[in-house]
Every structure is written in structure tokens, then in C-alpha cells.
Amino acid sequence: MRKIGINTRCTRDISDEKYIELIAELGINSAFSDVSFGRTALHNISNLLAKHGIEHEYLHSSFSHINDMWLDNYAGERMFAELRDNIDCTAELNIPISIIHLSSGNNPPSISDIGRKRYSELVDYAAKKNVTIAFENLRKLANVAWAFEAFSDAPNVGFCWDCGHENCYTQSIEFMPLFGKKLNSTHIHDNRGIKDGDDHLLPFDGSLNFDRFAEHIKNSGYEGTLMLEVFRSPEFYKDITPEDFIIKAVDSVKKLRFMVDGE
């Protein structure tokens, strides 16, 4: 049966230990985290996940100033060094996949020679560390298209499809028909379909067409994890306990698995 997963710390009102114990009881068998948690917390989370038989499958790399990767200056070199350190952290934790952005915002820098060089070196660096990179869709199709043309022969490069980003950032573009054959990871969440309204709601709580989502997954041949990336925002979930939010989240991804696989 296909794995189902969820981001760690989708709600902050519960300890990591209790959170991981609960998702394990509910049938979650994969998870991912963010490098912003810090190495000590990430090692603790990895140990807890392993204790409960859950794979720590992705580590999301830094992205707050990712546009600097395209700039020929000190900020660009700093971002490049930060991403290399993120790869080191991913390898230390024996996590197989690093999720990486290629741009941020509506007006990122143009694709540049220095940026191409840095990403190429990053892919090579990750390969030496036995880490696979998953480039994630945001607002700019051109950046994703460039990456999969540039690294078409790189065995350690794949696509992370963020269906929520597509629903609020690029409503007129479907990424899966273009890059679905490179799919190696997923970020699944819902939103209201408002431009730039990246709500990270639970599936079926927003406007995303999950019948179309299931169709895309089936057509791609992807057999990997259906991974939630959701957050218990007070704006939307103030009247639900952390435990009930987690239960509802797991129910939603189980429903998606049934829609995709019939089981």
C-alpha cells in the first residue's frame, strides 16, 4: 500500500513526541521537516520518527532568500553555502530527499549564468552525499522548466509537486503534464484559490480540485508517498483541538490515497 505522510510540527500546541506518537497510531508512515527547526531538533525528531517506524523522507531546504542564488554577489554566495549546508544536514540525518525552491515572489531575478553554475554544483554536491534533490514549483514555470532541461540526465534530480502552490500561484498552469514523469515527492494542501493565498489548509477544506489531483498522480505513474504539508492556522482552525486537527489531516490523506489507488 502506498505510503502516506505529513509534515512534522503542523501544529505547535503539542510536543514532538506526542505528535509523532499520534500520527504513528493513525497510520502515517512517512514525514518531512524543515531545516529551520535546527540540527538538534531535527536529530531528535528523526529519532522519534524511527522509534515509531516512520520514515523521515524529505528535508525542506532554506528558501527565505532563495532568489539570491541568481545574483552575482556576496548574498548569492551566502545562499549557495547555506544550501550546501542543508544538503550536509540532509545526509547527516539519512534523509533521502532535499526539497529546494528555484525562485520566490512574483518578480524574481532572471535566470543567470552564475545561478546555473551554482545549481549545477549543488546537484553534483548532493549526488556525492547520496541526496536526491526535488525542485518544487512556485510561481515561475521558466525556472522549473530550466531545471529539468539542465538536469535531464541527473539521476538525483526530481520534481516536488506542490498542488497548493499551483492552485493559488499559477492557476492557468498545470505542472504535472509537463514534469510528472520526474515526480519524486509531493506537497499536498488546499487553499481558497485566491492569488497568492497560500493557506496550507487540509485537503477538501478549500477550492482545489482533488479529482484532478488524483488523475495527475495516476497518469504520472508515481508510486511514492502522498505527503501533506498543512498547518493548523488560527485563522481557519481555531475551534479544533490539535489532536482533532491531526486526526482530520490523516483522514484527508487516506481519502486521497483511496481516490488515487482505490485502497
Secondary structure as UniProt FT lines:
FT   STRAND          4..7
FT   TURN            8..9
FT   HELIX           16..25
FT   TURN            26..27
FT   STRAND          30..34
FT   HELIX           35..37
FT   HELIX           39..51
FT   TURN            52..53
FT   STRAND          55..60
FT   TURN            64..65
FT   HELIX           66..70
FT   HELIX           74..92
FT   TURN            93..94
FT   STRAND          97..100
FT   HELIX           113..128
FT   TURN            129..130
FT   STRAND          132..136
FT   HELIX           141..150
FT   TURN            151..153
FT   TURN            155..156
FT   STRAND          157..162
FT   HELIX           163..169
FT   TURN            171..172
FT   HELIX           176..179
FT   HELIX           180..182
FT   STRAND          183..188
FT   TURN            195..196
FT   TURN            203..204
FT   HELIX           210..220
FT   STRAND          226..228
FT   HELIX           234..237
FT   TURN            238..239
FT   HELIX           242..261
//
